[in-house]
Amino acid sequence: ADAIHPGYGFLAENAALPRACAEAGLTFIGPPAEAMEALGPKTAGRQLARRCDVPTVPGADQPIEDPEDARALAQNMGYPVLLKAVAGGGGKGMRVVSRDAEFAGAWRDASSEAGNAFGDARLYLEKYLEKPRHIEIQIFADAHGRVVSLGERECSVQRRHQKVIEEAPSPA
């Protein structure tokens, strides 16, 4: 083999794979390890968006180590909030918290699930948006500097924070 395409899933988002490909002299078809490391942690993506003046959902831009600090932020922002795994993806390590009495159990469950799924139990939180539209714009680039946008797609139909249907172009 000369190249590896990881498909989709957790391996496709693991920076160790493009590094291993480079060490083996194989072409990795996907983002470089540095891009994965820079944007893999969800809080890093939020920080980059803010630096670029891209609007973000209100919430934490850093992992929150102490659940009581997270609870205080939730109380300050107002419920409902969404607890999210810093290393998350695929809907794992996410819990909607509608009121203060649910917070401790939701934190415990989300942190446990994140630790089991990603080996990283850290969480952050965002304001939970009721019935949002999930629109993505797919951008592809190659090693020669060519960049193309393949348009937008709608991913709003979800089950347990996991996309069920992706429709392109978006009807929005």
N, C-alpha and C positions, 0 to 999 in steps of 0.2 A: 504494500500500500504506500502511496505517496502523500495521502491526505486523510484527515478524519473530520467528518461532520457529526456533531454530537446529537443531532435530532433535537428533541425538546425534553424538558424535565430538569431535575436537580443537577445532573452531571453537566448539562449544557451551561449551567450558571456557576460552575465551580472553577475558579482560577487555576487550580492545580492541573486541570486537563490541558489547556493550551501550553502551560509550562512544560509538562511531560512530553507533549508533541514536539515542541521546539528542541528539547534535549535529545529526543529520538530522531531528529532530522525530518519530522513529518510536518506538513502544512496543516494548521488548524483552521477550519472553515468556521469562523465566528469571531467575536470580539477578542482583542488581546487581553491577556491576564491583567494588565494594568487597568484597563477599562472596567473589567469585572470587579476588581478590588476597589476602585474608586466609586463605583455605583452599586455594588452588591449590597452593602448594608443600606437598608432603606433610609436611615437617618442621614447617610452621606448624600444620597440623592436629593433629599429635602434641602440639605445645606447648599448643594450646588444650585438647585433651582432658585433659592433665595438670593445667592450671589449673582445670579443672572437675571434677577428681577422677574422670575416666573412665579405667578401666584401659586400658593400652596394652601391646602386645607389647614385651618388652625390646629396647632399641636406642638409636640416636642421635636426639636431638631437633634437631640442627643438621646442616647439610651438612658432610661431612668432606672437607676439601681435600686432605689428604695420605694417599695409599693406605697408607702405613706406619702412620699413626695408626688407620686403619680396620682394618688387619690386627691391630694390638695389641688393639683392642676385640673383634674376633672371637675372638682367642685367649683373652681374659679371659672372654667370655660362653660360649665353647665352640661348636664347630661342630655342626650346620650353621647357616649364617647366610644371609640373603637381602640381596644388594646391590640397592638400589632407586634409580631416578632421582628426584631432588627434584621435578622438573617433570613426572614421569611419569604415565602412564595407558595403558590398553590393553595392558598387559603389556610395554611397551617399556622398555628399560634396566634389566631385572631379571635377576639371575643367582643361582642357588643355589650356594653354596660349601660343599662337604662336608668339605674338609680344607685345611690351610694351603698345601700344594703347589699348589692350584688358584687361590689368591687373586689373584696378580698378573695372570694371564690373564683371569680373570673380571672384575676391576676394569677392565682395559683395554677389554674387549669391552662391558661395560655402559656405561662412560663414553662410548665412541665411539657406541654406539647411541643413548644419551640425547642427545648433542650433535647427531646427525643428525636425530633425530625431533623434538626440542623446542627446539633452539638453546641448550640448557643442559645441559652435561655433568656437572653436580654430582651426587654420590651421597651416600647415607647407608646405614646397614644396620640390620637387625632380626634377631632370632633367627628362624630358619626353623622354622615349625610344620609338622610332618608331618600330613597329612590333616586340616586344619582344616575347620570348617563356616563357610561364608561366608553370613551372614544380614544382609539389609539391611532397614531400615524406611524407607519412602518418606513424606516429609513435604512437603506442598505449602502454600504461603502466597501470598496476593495482596497487592496494593498497599494494600488496605483493612484489613489486619490479620487477615483470616480465615485460619485454619490448620486443616488436616485431615491426619490420618494415614491413608494408604491401606493400612495393614497391612504385614506383613513378606513378604519373598520370599527364597527360597533360591537362591544363586548358586554353589554348591560345585562343580558340574560345570564344569571349566575345562580349557583346553588352552593351554599356554604362558602361563599367568597371565591368560588372556583368558576371560571368561565364555562358555560355550557354550549353557547352558540356564539360564533363570531361571524358577522355579516359585513361584506364589503361590496359596494360602498355603503357607508352608513346611511340609513334613512333619515338621520337627524338633519 
